[in-house]
Amino acid sequence: MYKSLQAGRAIAAIFVVLFHLGRAIAEKKYFGFTSFAIPFSFGSAGVEFFFVLSGFIILTAHRYDIFNHDKLADYIKKRLTRIYPTYWIIFLGVYISAISSSQLKNTVPHDIFIVIKSMLLIPQDASVVGDTGAPVLIVAWTLQYEMCFYFFFIFMILSRWLSILIGLILSYIYINYSDTPLPGLFFISFLSKDVVLLFAMGMFVSAICTSKETVSRPMFYATVGTVMFLFIALDTVLQIELLSKQTTILYGMASSLVIFGLVQSEGAGHVIGGNRWIQLFGDSSYVLYLIHYPLISILCKLSLFSQLNKIGIIGALISYFSIFCACLMISVAFHLWIEKPMTAYIRNAIV
């Protein structure tokens, strides 16, 4: 794994955390300071970076597996052990805690089929199950797209013509239905979102990086992508909203440039963000992404219990920074003591 990309993964996950944390502090039921939601109101763009990065990583890691069905079992083992075990632990921890609480039990689904589909990361209609379409862990809607992408890659391993056919079908769905609501045809609507293109962008970057020598001045591309990213972010933070309908694609383009520049730069021997702490945050970014939302909810309630809301903005600031640090530390501890050894054990146990 490129160290520069691990640093980028860490920053993207932190952006998402700060996005949700700012919105939580801004809620009336906690502190009610709406200004906290503004600085990182663009933070959800970390998701776009993750999608592009995922497309890049999967093609880079498995490019020699394409059209080689003998590699299918190994691919599936790696992908499933990467996603499910950690997700299940956090999912069940949140679900059991909620279902055991008289105050929270109505916030999670009781229908066993919805729960099973949530655990398997099968896409669900938000108009039916509520919120983002991912009950219990709302951020898991992104993992639903991730699993669909993993599934598509299976076709690339199995057959050239089958993968081309599926690619053409997905292209047809996107071109014809991306701007068209389709009541009763949820899965078509699910696959017609702009985020699907982000995986393709990442694969395109991977294809370029693996087919060419290192380009001259690679950091120029990363800088252009970063400036572009910040420009789009300012449109959100300042509430100008000139780019609101194109933000997903634009963030994807910016992320693609950043990833290309970082990879090319590292290929030339220049590592960005190689500090061991940044790398550790990158390694634990999946846990941080999954666990931060329920942690923020729990710790905000703990702040109220500690009556930090009684001291106004000082209490809000103390809670903001304390919760942020707690999310980082807990995710690192979970990664080192649970996720990393568990994943290694499971992969070794599966023949």
N, C-alpha and C positions, 0 to 999 in steps of 0.2 A: 504494500500500500504506500502511495506517495505521502510523505510527511506533510508536504504543503497542502494536500487535499484533506488530510486529517485536521490540520489547523483550520481550514475552511469549514469543515464539518462542525468543529467546536464552535466557531463563531456563528454559524447558521443556527445551531441548537440554542445558543445563548440568546440570539435575537428572538426566537420563538418564546423562550421563557420570559424575557422582558416584555414582550407583547402581551402575554396573558397576565403577568404579574401587574403591569401597569393598569390594565383593565380591571383587575380584581380590586386594587387599592382605590380605584375610582368609583367602585360601586357604593351606593348609599348604605347598603347593609354592612359594609366594612368601614371605610373611612370617608368616602364621598368626595375625595379631591380629584376632580376630573382631569386636572392638569397632568397627573401621573400617567394617564393613558396616551398622552400626545407624543412624547419624544420617540417612543418605539412603536408607534402606531403602524409602522411599516414592517414590524418584526415578523409577521407571518410570511414574509417573502423568503424567510429561511427555508420554508417548505419547497418553494420553487427551486432553490439551490439544491436541496436534497434530491429532488426528482431528476434534475439534470445529472447530478453526481452519480445517482444510481444507474442511469443509462450508461454513463461512462464506465463505471466500475464493472458492471456485469459483462459488457462486451469485452473490456480489457482483460478481465480475469478468465473469461470463458471463450475467447475468440478461437481457440484451437479445438473447442468442443462442437463448434457449429458444423452441422451436417454429419456428425459422428455420433450415431445413436448409442454407441458403446459407452459414451460419457454421460448418458442421461441419469443413471442412478447416482453417480457421484455429484452431479449438479444438483439434483433434487435434495440429496442429503445435506449439502452445504447450505442451500437456500432455506430449507425448512428449519434446520438447527440454528440458523442465524436469526430467524424471525420469531418462531413460535415459543420456545421455552421461556425466554425472558418476558415475552408478552403475556403468556399464560399466568406466570407468577404474579405479575403486577395486576393483571385483569382480575384474577381470582381474589387477590388481596383487597382490591377496591370493592369488588362485588360483594364479597362476604361481609366486609365492614359495613357497607351500605344496607344490605338486606337484614343485618342484625340490629340496625338502629331504627327506632320508631320514627325518628325525624327524617331519615334518609331513604327508608325502604321503598318509598314511592318514586324515588328518582331513578331507579334502575328497573329494567324489564323483569316481569315475572313469567312471561311466556317462555317455556323451555326451548322452543325452536328459535326464538330470537336470540336467546342467550348462546345457544350452540352456534348459530350463524355468526354471532359476534366473536366468539372464541376462534372460529375458523377463518375469520376475516372475509367472509362472504359479503359482498356489497348488499346493502339494504336501503330501501327507499326512505329518505328522511321524512317524507310526508306521512309515512306509516309508523316508523319507529321514533321519529322526533329528532330534533337537534341536527346533527351532521350526518345522520345515517349510521353512526357508530355508537351504539349505547354503551354506557359505563365509562369507557375511555374515549372521549370525543375525538382525540387526536388520531385515533386508529382509522379514521376515514382515509388517511394518507396511505396506511398500510394495505388497505383494500386495493388501492391503485397499484401499490408495489407488488402485491401478489398477482394481480392481473398481468403485470409486466413480466413477472417470473414465469407465469403460465405461457405467455406469448413466446418467451425465449425457448420454452420446451419445443415448440414447433420448429424453431430455428435449428435446434439440435437434431430433431428427427428427420426433417425433410426440407430441402431447398424450395420445392414447389409448394408445399403446404404452408411454409412461412410466407412465401410471396402471396399466396391466396389470402391468408389471414391479414397480411399487411394491406392488401387491396380492399378487403372488407372494412377494416378499421378506417382506412382513408375515405372510403365512400360514406361511412357513418359520420365522420367528422365534417366532411365537406357539405353534406346535405342536411345535417341535423344539429350542428353546433349552436345555432341561434334559434332553434325551434323547440319549444317545450313539447314533450310527448307524454301526456297523461296516459298511464296504463302501460307505457313501454319504458319502464325505469332503466333497464340495463342498457338500452340504446342511448338514453340520455346520459347515463353514467359514462359511457365510452366516448361520448361526443364532446366532452369538456376539453378546454385548452390544455389542461395539465398532462393529457396523454401525449401531446407533442413534446413535452419536456424530456421524456425518456428518449425520444427519437433524437432530440438535440444532443443529449449526452452520448448516444451511440455514434452520432456523426463526428463529434469531437474525438472520440476514441479512435474511430476509423482514420481520421486525419493524423492523429498522433502516432499511430502504429504504422503508417504507410510512408511517412516522410522523415527526413533528417531533422534535427533540432533547428528551428528557424532563428534568424538573427533577431536580437532585441526582443526576446520573448515577453519580458515584463511590460513592454508597450501594450500588448494585448490584455494582460491582467489589469493594467492601469486604466485602459479604456473601459473595460468591463466594470471595474470598481466605480469609476466616475459615472458611468451610465446607471449603475445600480443606485448610487447616491442621488442622482438626479430624479429617478423614478420615486425613490423614497421621499424626497422633498415634496414631490407632488402630493403625496399622501399626508405627510406631517403638516404641511401648510394648508391642507384641505383645498388645494386648487382643483384637483380631480380632472385635469385635462386628459390624463392617461388612464383613467379608472377602468375603461373597458378593455384596455390592452395590457394591463399590468402583468398578467401571467406570462404572456408571450415575451414582453419586453424584459422582465426579470429573467426569463429563460435564456434570452439572448445574452444578457449581461453575465449571467452565471456561466454560460458556455465560453465566453471570452476569458473570464477569470480562470476557469478550469484549464483551458487551453494554455494560457500564459503561464500558470503555475507548473503544469506538467512539463512544458517545454523548458522552463527555467530550471526545474529540478533535473531534467535530463542533461542540462548543460553544467550541472554541478552546483547550482545555487538553490538552497532549500529555504523556503519562507515559512516561518513559524515552527521551526524545529525544536524549540524549547520543550523540555520534557513534561512540564506542566500543561502546556498547550496540547501536546500530544496525548497526554492522559485524559484531558477533557474531550479530545476528539474520540479517543477509544471508548469513553463512557457516554458519548452523545446519544446513542440509541436509548440507553436507560434514562438519561436526562429528559429526552423527548417524551418518553412514555410516562414517567413518574412525576414530572413537574406539575401537571395540572391538578391532580388530586393533592399533592403536597401543598400547593399554593392555597387550596381551599381549606385544608386542615390547619395550616399555620396562620392563615388570616383569622380563623376562628380562635386559635390560641392567642393571637394578638388582642382580640376583643376580650377574651377571658382575663388577660393580663391588664386590661383597661388602658392599653396604649392609645386607643381612640379618644380617651379623655384628655390627652395632652396635645390634641390638634395635629398640625402638620409635622411636628417633631416626632410624634408617635408614628405617623405614617411613614416618615423617612426611616426611622429605626426598623419598622416592620419590613419595609421595602428591601433594604440592604440585608437584613437578617434572613429574610425568606430566600432571597436570591443566593446568598452564601450557603444556606442550608440545602437548597436544591442541588447546588454543585457538589457539596461534600457528600450528601447521601447518594447521589448518582455514582460518584467515584467509588465510594465504599461498596455499593451494590455491584458495580462492574468488577472490582478486584476480588471480592469475597464470594460472589454468587455467580454472576454472568460468565465471567472468564473461565473459572474451573468447571462450571456446569456444562458449558458449550464444549470444552475439550473432552470431558468425560463422555458426553452423549455421542460425539463424533467418533471417538475411539471405540465405543460400545457397539455402534452400528457398523456391521460388516457390509 
